[in-house]
Amino acid sequence: MIVCKFGGSSVAEAKQIMKVKSIVDADPNRQIVIVSAPGKRNKDDEKVTDMLYNCNAMVQQGHSCRELFKKVANRYTSILNELGMDQKPFLPILDEVRQMIDAGHGAEYASSRGEYLCARMIAAYFGWTFLDTDPLIVIKDDGTVHEDTYQNLKKVLKKGEKYIVPGFYGCSTEGKVKTFSRGGSDITGAILSRASEAATYENWTDVSGVFSVDPRLVKEAKVIKTMTYREVRELAGVGAGVFHEEAIAPVIAAMIPINVKNTNAPLDAGTMIVDSREIAGQPLAGVSSKSGYSRLTLRKLMLFKGTGIRHALLTMLHIFGVRPSFSLFGVDSIVWFFESTQASESVLN
């Protein structure tokens, strides 16, 4: 059995959703499909999730989001029309979501509705079962997945049944809608893969795999054929944006291979992410970069001969609310990298 996750670009408009259906229909083993909220149709477009955040912001300022939500509703009704579907059954669902946002259910509820509405729409289009992740996927306060999640899913997943599942959210331990960080639909796909004991987790996006370097910066960038879980997690953690770094943990536990593929070029092999690979011929997995970081460097001859220096410096940074994202150690130096916003806030405070 194969679990598929389709990102925002793959469900941004009707013609893309038709491609998704063709891909899924091409292999009967593709039985669980996770979808993101509709993304940008072009560079000047707006993601549905961003519209929903704006709706919540308006409510927090004491205003109704009724007018702004019309933009959200229009995205879905236009897709329904282009797919040749009757939009009437969907209108009460849209109105209920708008009312809940207006009632002040908060940012996590509002931002999660893009995936919810998309999954409801695609389930109707495919004729598959809609499976809501609230309350099945339980997300702890620190953003990690509660172990009860897997038993919850195993109890409801039926062999041979085909499911459309919204990504990005679940519920808190208190039973309220809770989201992962942006891009968290990858995590949902990984969770469903482990819970269903999938043979493969296919992650469909708008590029033909993970590139050795950002193709926007280096024209000669090539798709990496095979890489390990550890390698993709390291690259994702420092800027490679194809796959969410936190989505690796659930599949590692079950040793499920991940195949990153292109919705617009489904025959391309993509990138396989596995437990181990042959180093010969590809000693370097890839190179990534991430902007918005500041660097703090400490150099001192015989720096590490003293005791407790590293701990003392980390304690000082913690007092100022600065948490290093990663570090480098030399013979006589320490280099810490942290998000620049942390530095700005610490200086201001």
Short mmCIF file of the C-alpha atoms (twelve columns), coordinates in Angstrom:
data_MODEL
# 
_entry.id   MODEL 
# 
loop_
_atom_site.group_PDB 
_atom_site.id 
_atom_site.type_symbol 
_atom_site.label_atom_id 
_atom_site.label_alt_id 
_atom_site.label_comp_id 
_atom_site.label_asym_id 
_atom_site.label_seq_id 
_atom_site.Cartn_x 
_atom_site.Cartn_y 
_atom_site.Cartn_z 
_atom_site.pdbx_PDB_model_num 
ATOM 1   C CA . MET A 1   0.000   0.000  0.000   1 
ATOM 2   C CA . ILE A 2   1.207   3.510  -0.873  1 
ATOM 3   C CA . VAL A 3   0.500   6.739  0.994   1 
ATOM 4   C CA . CYS A 4   0.642   9.909  -1.129  1 
ATOM 5   C CA . LYS A 5   0.910   13.504 -0.018  1 
ATOM 6   C CA . PHE A 6   0.224   16.303 -2.506  1 
ATOM 7   C CA . GLY A 7   1.463   19.801 -1.689  1 
ATOM 8   C CA . GLY A 8   -0.160  23.172 -2.248  1 
ATOM 9   C CA . SER A 9   1.042   23.588 -5.831  1 
ATOM 10  C CA . SER A 10  -0.467  20.195 -6.701  1 
ATOM 11  C CA . VAL A 11  -3.952  21.253 -5.562  1 
ATOM 12  C CA . ALA A 12  -3.805  24.976 -6.400  1 
ATOM 13  C CA . GLU A 13  -6.362  24.757 -9.219  1 
ATOM 14  C CA . ALA A 14  -8.618  22.324 -11.053 1 
ATOM 15  C CA . LYS A 15  -6.125  21.291 -13.742 1 
ATOM 16  C CA . GLN A 16  -3.618  20.321 -11.044 1 
ATOM 17  C CA . ILE A 17  -6.210  18.314 -9.126  1 
ATOM 18  C CA . MET A 18  -7.023  16.466 -12.361 1 
ATOM 19  C CA . LYS A 19  -3.324  15.520 -12.556 1 
ATOM 20  C CA . VAL A 20  -3.499  14.269 -8.978  1 
ATOM 21  C CA . LYS A 21  -6.456  12.045 -9.854  1 
ATOM 22  C CA . SER A 22  -4.625  10.638 -12.890 1 
ATOM 23  C CA . ILE A 23  -1.584  9.834  -10.740 1 
ATOM 24  C CA . VAL A 24  -3.669  8.127  -8.057  1 
ATOM 25  C CA . ASP A 25  -5.770  6.196  -10.582 1 
ATOM 26  C CA . ALA A 26  -2.594  4.921  -12.288 1 
ATOM 27  C CA . ASP A 27  -1.728  2.690  -9.312  1 
ATOM 28  C CA . PRO A 28  -4.430  0.935  -7.242  1 
ATOM 29  C CA . ASN A 29  -1.943  0.640  -4.377  1 
ATOM 30  C CA . ARG A 30  -2.256  4.399  -3.794  1 
ATOM 31  C CA . GLN A 31  -4.971  4.196  -1.157  1 
ATOM 32  C CA . ILE A 32  -4.355  7.083  1.252   1 
ATOM 33  C CA . VAL A 33  -3.940  10.632 -0.061  1 
ATOM 34  C CA . ILE A 34  -3.005  13.599 2.133   1 
ATOM 35  C CA . VAL A 35  -3.596  17.076 0.726   1 
ATOM 36  C CA . SER A 36  -2.376  20.550 1.582   1 
ATOM 37  C CA . ALA A 37  -4.393  23.739 1.177   1 
ATOM 38  C CA . PRO A 38  -4.425  25.240 -2.344  1 
ATOM 39  C CA . GLY A 39  -1.194  27.131 -2.950  1 
ATOM 40  C CA . LYS A 40  -0.237  29.834 -5.418  1 
ATOM 41  C CA . ARG A 41  -1.372  29.497 -9.030  1 
ATOM 42  C CA . ASN A 42  1.295   32.004 -10.092 1 
ATOM 43  C CA . LYS A 43  3.957   34.136 -8.409  1 
ATOM 44  C CA . ASP A 44  1.506   36.997 -7.774  1 
ATOM 45  C CA . ASP A 45  -1.191  34.760 -6.292  1 
ATOM 46  C CA . GLU A 46  -1.986  34.270 -2.594  1 
ATOM 47  C CA . LYS A 47  -1.981  30.982 -0.713  1 
ATOM 48  C CA . VAL A 48  -5.283  29.990 0.876   1 
ATOM 49  C CA . THR A 49  -3.552  29.488 4.242   1 
ATOM 50  C CA . ASP A 50  -2.310  33.084 4.197   1 
ATOM 51  C CA . MET A 51  -5.842  34.307 3.429   1 
ATOM 52  C CA . LEU A 52  -7.126  32.352 6.421   1 
ATOM 53  C CA . TYR A 53  -4.480  33.822 8.725   1 
ATOM 54  C CA . ASN A 54  -5.662  37.249 7.555   1 
ATOM 55  C CA . CYS A 55  -9.274  36.300 8.311   1 
ATOM 56  C CA . ASN A 56  -8.304  35.411 11.865  1 
ATOM 57  C CA . ALA A 57  -6.303  38.635 12.240  1 
ATOM 58  C CA . MET A 58  -9.366  40.637 11.235  1 
ATOM 59  C CA . VAL A 59  -11.483 38.847 13.844  1 
ATOM 60  C CA . GLN A 60  -8.834  39.511 16.505  1 
ATOM 61  C CA . GLN A 61  -9.137  43.214 15.671  1 
ATOM 62  C CA . GLY A 62  -12.857 43.073 16.416  1 
ATOM 63  C CA . HIS A 63  -14.179 42.860 12.853  1 
ATOM 64  C CA . SER A 64  -16.068 40.191 10.921  1 
ATOM 65  C CA . CYS A 65  -14.090 38.273 8.299   1 
ATOM 66  C CA . ARG A 66  -17.196 37.837 6.120   1 
ATOM 67  C CA . GLU A 67  -15.954 39.963 3.194   1 
ATOM 68  C CA . LEU A 68  -12.372 38.694 3.321   1 
ATOM 69  C CA . PHE A 69  -13.527 35.076 3.553   1 
ATOM 70  C CA . LYS A 70  -15.306 35.496 0.219   1 
ATOM 71  C CA . LYS A 71  -11.848 35.297 -1.428  1 
ATOM 72  C CA . VAL A 72  -11.293 31.936 0.255   1 
ATOM 73  C CA . ALA A 73  -14.727 30.668 -0.748  1 
ATOM 74  C CA . ASN A 74  -14.205 31.819 -4.337  1 
ATOM 75  C CA . ARG A 75  -11.014 29.739 -4.631  1 
ATOM 76  C CA . TYR A 76  -12.928 26.594 -3.774  1 
ATOM 77  C CA . THR A 77  -16.092 27.306 -5.748  1 
ATOM 78  C CA . SER A 78  -14.062 28.157 -8.859  1 
ATOM 79  C CA . ILE A 79  -12.195 24.838 -8.539  1 
ATOM 80  C CA . LEU A 80  -15.480 22.982 -8.068  1 
ATOM 81  C CA . ASN A 81  -16.934 24.633 -11.178 1 
ATOM 82  C CA . GLU A 82  -13.873 23.781 -13.275 1 
ATOM 83  C CA . LEU A 83  -14.018 20.178 -12.075 1 
ATOM 84  C CA . GLY A 84  -17.647 20.031 -13.190 1 
ATOM 85  C CA . MET A 85  -18.930 19.507 -9.651  1 
ATOM 86  C CA . ASP A 86  -22.057 20.895 -8.031  1 
ATOM 87  C CA . GLN A 87  -20.966 23.563 -5.554  1 
ATOM 88  C CA . LYS A 88  -24.285 23.674 -3.653  1 
ATOM 89  C CA . PRO A 89  -23.450 20.862 -1.154  1 
ATOM 90  C CA . PHE A 90  -20.168 22.643 -0.400  1 
ATOM 91  C CA . LEU A 91  -21.628 26.071 0.398   1 
ATOM 92  C CA . PRO A 92  -22.912 25.170 3.912   1 
ATOM 93  C CA . ILE A 93  -19.457 23.757 4.747   1 
ATOM 94  C CA . LEU A 94  -17.800 27.027 3.694   1 
ATOM 95  C CA . ASP A 95  -20.309 29.041 5.688   1 
ATOM 96  C CA . GLU A 96  -19.782 26.926 8.801   1 
ATOM 97  C CA . VAL A 97  -16.017 27.487 8.604   1 
ATOM 98  C CA . ARG A 98  -16.508 31.246 8.221   1 
ATOM 99  C CA . GLN A 99  -18.843 31.345 11.217  1 
ATOM 100 C CA . MET A 100 -16.368 29.414 13.381  1 
ATOM 101 C CA . ILE A 101 -13.547 31.814 12.470  1 
ATOM 102 C CA . ASP A 102 -15.819 34.782 13.183  1 
ATOM 103 C CA . ALA A 103 -16.696 33.209 16.545  1 
ATOM 104 C CA . GLY A 104 -13.039 33.527 17.555  1 
ATOM 105 C CA . HIS A 105 -11.790 29.946 17.444  1 
ATOM 106 C CA . GLY A 106 -8.263  31.223 16.862  1 
ATOM 107 C CA . ALA A 107 -5.351  31.161 14.437  1 
ATOM 108 C CA . GLU A 108 -4.750  27.411 14.488  1 
ATOM 109 C CA . TYR A 109 -8.374  26.630 13.718  1 
ATOM 110 C CA . ALA A 110 -8.510  29.260 10.955  1 
ATOM 111 C CA . SER A 111 -5.224  28.291 9.283   1 
ATOM 112 C CA . SER A 112 -6.107  24.581 9.318   1 
ATOM 113 C CA . ARG A 113 -9.321  25.060 7.357   1 
ATOM 114 C CA . GLY A 114 -7.516  25.298 4.015   1 
ATOM 115 C CA . GLU A 115 -6.521  21.639 4.260   1 
ATOM 116 C CA . TYR A 116 -9.882  20.665 5.738   1 
ATOM 117 C CA . LEU A 117 -11.854 22.247 2.885   1 
ATOM 118 C CA . CYS A 118 -9.476  20.925 0.236   1 
ATOM 119 C CA . ALA A 119 -9.762  17.370 1.565   1 
ATOM 120 C CA . ARG A 120 -13.566 17.592 1.704   1 
ATOM 121 C CA . MET A 121 -13.617 18.816 -1.904  1 
ATOM 122 C CA . ILE A 122 -11.186 16.225 -3.277  1 
ATOM 123 C CA . ALA A 123 -12.869 13.372 -1.371  1 
ATOM 124 C CA . ALA A 124 -16.118 14.280 -3.137  1 
ATOM 125 C CA . TYR A 125 -14.342 14.541 -6.506  1 
ATOM 126 C CA . PHE A 126 -12.605 11.164 -6.117  1 
ATOM 127 C CA . GLY A 127 -15.564 9.442  -4.468  1 
ATOM 128 C CA . TRP A 128 -13.267 8.428  -1.590  1 
ATOM 129 C CA . THR A 129 -13.784 8.545  2.183   1 
ATOM 130 C CA . PHE A 130 -12.899 11.808 3.934   1 
ATOM 131 C CA . LEU A 131 -10.897 11.118 7.112   1 
ATOM 132 C CA . ASP A 132 -10.497 14.080 9.464   1 
ATOM 133 C CA . THR A 133 -7.265  14.201 11.484  1 
ATOM 134 C CA . ASP A 134 -9.043  15.932 14.372  1 
ATOM 135 C CA . PRO A 135 -9.251  14.161 16.849  1 
ATOM 136 C CA . LEU A 136 -7.140  11.246 15.536  1 
ATOM 137 C CA . ILE A 137 -3.722  12.931 15.329  1 
ATOM 138 C CA . VAL A 138 -2.820  14.240 18.785  1 
ATOM 139 C CA . ILE A 139 -0.162  16.957 18.892  1 
ATOM 140 C CA . LYS A 140 1.583   17.728 22.173  1 
ATOM 141 C CA . ASP A 141 2.326   21.263 23.386  1 
ATOM 142 C CA . ASP A 142 5.893   21.049 22.057  1 
ATOM 143 C CA . GLY A 143 4.625   20.214 18.557  1 
ATOM 144 C CA . THR A 144 5.577   16.537 18.633  1 
ATOM 145 C CA . VAL A 145 3.174   13.682 17.966  1 
ATOM 146 C CA . HIS A 146 1.545   11.879 20.889  1 
ATOM 147 C CA . GLU A 147 1.984   8.105  20.662  1 
ATOM 148 C CA . ASP A 148 -1.790  7.607  21.045  1 
ATOM 149 C CA . THR A 149 -2.040  8.940  17.485  1 
ATOM 150 C CA . TYR A 150 -0.976  5.662  15.902  1 
ATOM 151 C CA . GLN A 151 -3.469  3.547  17.822  1 
ATOM 152 C CA . ASN A 152 -6.207  6.088  17.068  1 
ATOM 153 C CA . LEU A 153 -5.530  5.764  13.347  1 
ATOM 154 C CA . LYS A 154 -5.148  1.984  13.365  1 
ATOM 155 C CA . LYS A 155 -8.615  1.688  14.918  1 
ATOM 156 C CA . VAL A 156 -10.339 3.599  12.091  1 
ATOM 157 C CA . LEU A 157 -8.303  2.663  8.997   1 
ATOM 158 C CA . LYS A 158 -9.977  -0.195 7.138   1 
ATOM 159 C CA . LYS A 159 -8.139  -2.474 4.748   1 
ATOM 160 C CA . GLY A 160 -9.098  -1.795 1.136   1 
ATOM 161 C CA . GLU A 161 -10.777 1.545  1.945   1 
ATOM 162 C CA . LYS A 162 -9.474  4.632  0.142   1 
ATOM 163 C CA . TYR A 163 -9.067  7.843  2.116   1 
ATOM 164 C CA . ILE A 164 -8.532  11.548 1.516   1 
ATOM 165 C CA . VAL A 165 -6.900  13.133 4.560   1 
ATOM 166 C CA . PRO A 166 -6.244  16.821 5.347   1 
ATOM 167 C CA . GLY A 167 -2.649  17.596 6.250   1 
ATOM 168 C CA . PHE A 168 -1.096  20.133 8.628   1 
ATOM 169 C CA . TYR A 169 -3.310  19.714 11.699  1 
ATOM 170 C CA . GLY A 170 -4.651  17.431 14.384  1 
ATOM 171 C CA . CYS A 171 -5.834  18.207 17.891  1 
ATOM 172 C CA . SER A 172 -4.186  19.189 21.156  1 
ATOM 173 C CA . THR A 173 -4.262  17.006 24.259  1 
ATOM 174 C CA . GLU A 174 -7.159  19.260 25.359  1 
ATOM 175 C CA . GLY A 175 -9.118  18.391 22.211  1 
ATOM 176 C CA . LYS A 176 -8.735  21.702 20.355  1 
ATOM 177 C CA . VAL A 177 -7.553  22.008 16.747  1 
ATOM 178 C CA . LYS A 178 -3.752  22.254 16.694  1 
ATOM 179 C CA . THR A 179 -1.412  22.686 13.733  1 
ATOM 180 C CA . PHE A 180 2.112   21.629 12.944  1 
ATOM 181 C CA . SER A 181 4.564   24.277 11.699  1 
ATOM 182 C CA . ARG A 182 4.117   25.521 8.114   1 
ATOM 183 C CA . GLY A 183 4.678   22.719 5.639   1 
ATOM 184 C CA . GLY A 184 3.388   20.260 8.226   1 
ATOM 185 C CA . SER A 185 1.334   18.246 5.740   1 
ATOM 186 C CA . ASP A 186 4.569   16.299 5.146   1 
ATOM 187 C CA . ILE A 187 4.375   15.231 8.791   1 
ATOM 188 C CA . THR A 188 0.750   14.137 8.401   1 
ATOM 189 C CA . GLY A 189 1.759   11.975 5.448   1 
ATOM 190 C CA . ALA A 190 4.559   10.389 7.464   1 
ATOM 191 C CA . ILE A 191 2.201   9.673  10.367  1 
ATOM 192 C CA . LEU A 192 -0.364  8.007  8.085   1 
ATOM 193 C CA . SER A 193 2.426   5.991  6.453   1 
ATOM 194 C CA . ARG A 194 3.535   4.582  9.787   1 
ATOM 195 C CA . ALA A 195 -0.011  3.988  11.067  1 
ATOM 196 C CA . SER A 196 -1.063  2.151  7.891   1 
ATOM 197 C CA . GLU A 197 2.261   0.262  7.589   1 
ATOM 198 C CA . ALA A 198 2.666   1.586  4.054   1 
ATOM 199 C CA . ALA A 199 5.222   0.094  1.686   1 
ATOM 200 C CA . THR A 200 6.137   3.564  0.387   1 
ATOM 201 C CA . TYR A 201 5.410   7.182  1.254   1 
ATOM 202 C CA . GLU A 202 5.196   9.268  -1.944  1 
ATOM 203 C CA . ASN A 203 5.621   13.002 -1.431  1 
ATOM 204 C CA . TRP A 204 4.377   14.841 -4.533  1 
ATOM 205 C CA . THR A 205 5.491   18.402 -5.178  1 
ATOM 206 C CA . ASP A 206 6.370   20.693 -8.112  1 
ATOM 207 C CA . VAL A 207 9.993   19.560 -8.569  1 
ATOM 208 C CA . SER A 208 11.379  16.184 -9.633  1 
ATOM 209 C CA . GLY A 209 13.028  15.336 -6.338  1 
ATOM 210 C CA . VAL A 210 15.603  16.796 -3.968  1 
ATOM 211 C CA . PHE A 211 18.320  18.727 -5.789  1 
ATOM 212 C CA . SER A 212 22.025  18.614 -4.937  1 
ATOM 213 C CA . VAL A 213 21.934  22.417 -4.613  1 
ATOM 214 C CA . ASP A 214 19.264  25.105 -5.052  1 
ATOM 215 C CA . PRO A 215 18.537  25.111 -8.833  1 
ATOM 216 C CA . ARG A 216 17.577  28.787 -8.603  1 
ATOM 217 C CA . LEU A 217 21.177  29.534 -7.652  1 
ATOM 218 C CA . VAL A 218 23.080  26.886 -9.619  1 
ATOM 219 C CA . LYS A 219 21.864  25.967 -13.106 1 
ATOM 220 C CA . GLU A 220 23.839  22.705 -13.117 1 
ATOM 221 C CA . ALA A 221 22.005  21.377 -10.061 1 
ATOM 222 C CA . LYS A 222 21.023  17.717 -10.381 1 
ATOM 223 C CA . VAL A 223 18.349  15.613 -8.724  1 
ATOM 224 C CA . ILE A 224 19.747  13.352 -6.017  1 
ATOM 225 C CA . LYS A 225 18.682  9.796  -6.854  1 
ATOM 226 C CA . THR A 226 19.071  8.336  -3.362  1 
ATOM 227 C CA . MET A 227 19.741  9.811  0.050   1 
ATOM 228 C CA . THR A 228 19.347  8.715  3.650   1 
ATOM 229 C CA . TYR A 229 16.849  9.841  6.274   1 
ATOM 230 C CA . ARG A 230 19.680  11.488 8.199   1 
ATOM 231 C CA . GLU A 231 20.961  13.346 5.140   1 
ATOM 232 C CA . VAL A 232 17.576  14.769 4.164   1 
ATOM 233 C CA . ARG A 233 16.888  15.821 7.745   1 
ATOM 234 C CA . GLU A 234 20.217  17.662 7.930   1 
ATOM 235 C CA . LEU A 235 19.640  19.401 4.588   1 
ATOM 236 C CA . ALA A 236 16.034  20.310 5.441   1 
ATOM 237 C CA . GLY A 237 17.174  21.752 8.747   1 
ATOM 238 C CA . VAL A 238 19.433  24.270 6.999   1 
ATOM 239 C CA . GLY A 239 17.300  25.378 4.092   1 
ATOM 240 C CA . ALA A 240 16.410  22.584 1.657   1 
ATOM 241 C CA . GLY A 241 12.679  23.229 1.343   1 
ATOM 242 C CA . VAL A 242 11.371  20.176 -0.513  1 
ATOM 243 C CA . PHE A 243 10.684  18.055 2.575   1 
ATOM 244 C CA . HIS A 244 9.826   19.019 6.162   1 
ATOM 245 C CA . GLU A 245 12.620  17.975 8.542   1 
ATOM 246 C CA . GLU A 246 10.180  16.802 11.252  1 
ATOM 247 C CA . ALA A 247 8.463   14.400 8.843   1 
ATOM 248 C CA . ILE A 248 11.400  11.997 8.992   1 
ATOM 249 C CA . ALA A 249 10.844  10.705 12.546  1 
ATOM 250 C CA . PRO A 250 7.615   8.708  11.962  1 
ATOM 251 C CA . VAL A 251 8.941   6.899  8.882   1 
ATOM 252 C CA . ILE A 252 12.334  6.102  10.425  1 
ATOM 253 C CA . ALA A 253 10.534  4.211  13.194  1 
ATOM 254 C CA . ALA A 254 8.900   1.956  10.582  1 
ATOM 255 C CA . MET A 255 11.729  2.069  7.982   1 
ATOM 256 C CA . ILE A 256 9.330   3.255  5.260   1 
ATOM 257 C CA . PRO A 257 11.070  4.602  2.129   1 
ATOM 258 C CA . ILE A 258 10.049  8.066  0.921   1 
ATOM 259 C CA . ASN A 259 9.836   8.901  -2.782  1 
ATOM 260 C CA . VAL A 260 9.835   12.648 -3.579  1 
ATOM 261 C CA . LYS A 261 8.150   13.070 -6.970  1 
ATOM 262 C CA . ASN A 262 6.828   15.731 -9.357  1 
ATOM 263 C CA . THR A 263 3.077   16.072 -9.967  1 
ATOM 264 C CA . ASN A 264 3.831   17.788 -13.283 1 
ATOM 265 C CA . ALA A 265 6.253   15.053 -14.409 1 
ATOM 266 C CA . PRO A 266 4.967   11.862 -12.745 1 
ATOM 267 C CA . LEU A 267 7.182   9.516  -14.766 1 
ATOM 268 C CA . ASP A 268 10.372  11.094 -13.392 1 
ATOM 269 C CA . ALA A 269 12.002  8.784  -10.845 1 
ATOM 270 C CA . GLY A 270 12.421  11.521 -8.234  1 
ATOM 271 C CA . THR A 271 14.470  11.045 -5.065  1 
ATOM 272 C CA . MET A 272 14.337  7.946  -2.867  1 
ATOM 273 C CA . ILE A 273 14.950  8.557  0.839   1 
ATOM 274 C CA . VAL A 274 16.011  5.384  2.637   1 
ATOM 275 C CA . ASP A 275 17.869  4.173  5.718   1 
ATOM 276 C CA . SER A 276 21.260  3.716  4.029   1 
ATOM 277 C CA . ARG A 277 22.885  4.084  0.618   1 
ATOM 278 C CA . GLU A 278 26.077  3.275  -1.266  1 
ATOM 279 C CA . ILE A 279 28.609  6.091  -0.844  1 
ATOM 280 C CA . ALA A 280 30.601  5.240  -4.002  1 
ATOM 281 C CA . GLY A 281 29.933  7.745  -6.781  1 
ATOM 282 C CA . GLN A 282 28.010  10.112 -4.500  1 
ATOM 283 C CA . PRO A 283 30.080  10.894 -1.399  1 
ATOM 284 C CA . LEU A 284 28.322  14.276 -0.982  1 
ATOM 285 C CA . ALA A 285 24.542  14.163 -0.603  1 
ATOM 286 C CA . GLY A 286 23.840  17.827 -1.287  1 
ATOM 287 C CA . VAL A 287 24.416  21.451 -0.357  1 
ATOM 288 C CA . SER A 288 21.781  23.768 1.108   1 
ATOM 289 C CA . SER A 289 21.596  27.291 2.462   1 
ATOM 290 C CA . LYS A 290 19.278  29.298 4.668   1 
ATOM 291 C CA . SER A 291 19.090  33.064 5.043   1 
ATOM 292 C CA . GLY A 292 18.099  35.117 8.073   1 
ATOM 293 C CA . TYR A 293 20.812  33.881 10.435  1 
ATOM 294 C CA . SER A 294 23.390  35.695 12.548  1 
ATOM 295 C CA . ARG A 295 26.722  34.305 13.697  1 
ATOM 296 C CA . LEU A 296 28.437  34.617 17.051  1 
ATOM 297 C CA . THR A 297 32.109  33.599 17.063  1 
ATOM 298 C CA . LEU A 298 34.311  33.148 20.112  1 
ATOM 299 C CA . ARG A 299 38.061  32.665 19.553  1 
ATOM 300 C CA . LYS A 300 40.617  32.107 22.290  1 
ATOM 301 C CA . LEU A 301 43.869  30.224 22.349  1 
ATOM 302 C CA . MET A 302 43.494  27.018 24.348  1 
ATOM 303 C CA . LEU A 303 39.771  27.778 24.643  1 
ATOM 304 C CA . PHE A 304 38.754  24.267 25.621  1 
ATOM 305 C CA . LYS A 305 41.434  23.837 28.263  1 
ATOM 306 C CA . GLY A 306 39.174  25.729 30.652  1 
ATOM 307 C CA . THR A 307 36.197  23.988 32.224  1 
ATOM 308 C CA . GLY A 308 32.596  25.044 31.893  1 
ATOM 309 C CA . ILE A 309 33.173  27.743 29.264  1 
ATOM 310 C CA . ARG A 310 30.714  26.293 26.772  1 
ATOM 311 C CA . HIS A 311 28.051  25.835 29.433  1 
ATOM 312 C CA . ALA A 312 28.557  29.376 30.781  1 
ATOM 313 C CA . LEU A 313 28.145  30.909 27.325  1 
ATOM 314 C CA . LEU A 314 25.025  28.878 26.560  1 
ATOM 315 C CA . THR A 315 23.562  29.953 29.910  1 
ATOM 316 C CA . MET A 316 24.232  33.600 29.057  1 
ATOM 317 C CA . LEU A 317 22.549  33.234 25.665  1 
ATOM 318 C CA . HIS A 318 19.583  31.526 27.314  1 
ATOM 319 C CA . ILE A 319 19.192  34.464 29.734  1 
ATOM 320 C CA . PHE A 320 18.857  36.776 26.722  1 
ATOM 321 C CA . GLY A 321 16.360  34.447 25.051  1 
ATOM 322 C CA . VAL A 322 18.740  33.382 22.265  1 
ATOM 323 C CA . ARG A 323 18.751  29.702 21.288  1 
ATOM 324 C CA . PRO A 324 21.460  28.652 18.806  1 
ATOM 325 C CA . SER A 325 20.112  26.622 15.885  1 
ATOM 326 C CA . PHE A 326 23.433  24.889 15.242  1 
ATOM 327 C CA . SER A 327 27.119  25.279 16.021  1 
ATOM 328 C CA . LEU A 328 30.641  24.638 14.746  1 
ATOM 329 C CA . PHE A 329 33.647  23.853 16.917  1 
ATOM 330 C CA . GLY A 330 37.293  24.462 16.055  1 
ATOM 331 C CA . VAL A 331 40.431  23.779 18.056  1 
ATOM 332 C CA . ASP A 332 40.326  27.273 19.577  1 
ATOM 333 C CA . SER A 333 36.891  28.555 18.562  1 
ATOM 334 C CA . ILE A 334 33.134  28.166 18.870  1 
ATOM 335 C CA . VAL A 335 30.710  29.468 16.231  1 
ATOM 336 C CA . TRP A 336 27.004  29.633 17.001  1 
ATOM 337 C CA . PHE A 337 24.333  30.353 14.396  1 
ATOM 338 C CA . PHE A 338 20.914  31.644 15.421  1 
ATOM 339 C CA . GLU A 339 17.938  33.297 13.777  1 
ATOM 340 C CA . SER A 340 18.559  37.019 13.290  1 
ATOM 341 C CA . THR A 341 15.128  37.879 14.708  1 
ATOM 342 C CA . GLN A 342 16.242  36.420 18.034  1 
ATOM 343 C CA . ALA A 343 19.250  38.749 18.068  1 
ATOM 344 C CA . SER A 344 17.114  41.801 17.269  1 
ATOM 345 C CA . GLU A 345 14.541  40.987 19.950  1 
ATOM 346 C CA . SER A 346 17.243  40.350 22.561  1 
ATOM 347 C CA . VAL A 347 18.964  43.664 21.839  1 
ATOM 348 C CA . LEU A 348 15.648  45.544 22.009  1 
ATOM 349 C CA . ASN A 349 14.704  43.915 25.289  1 
# 
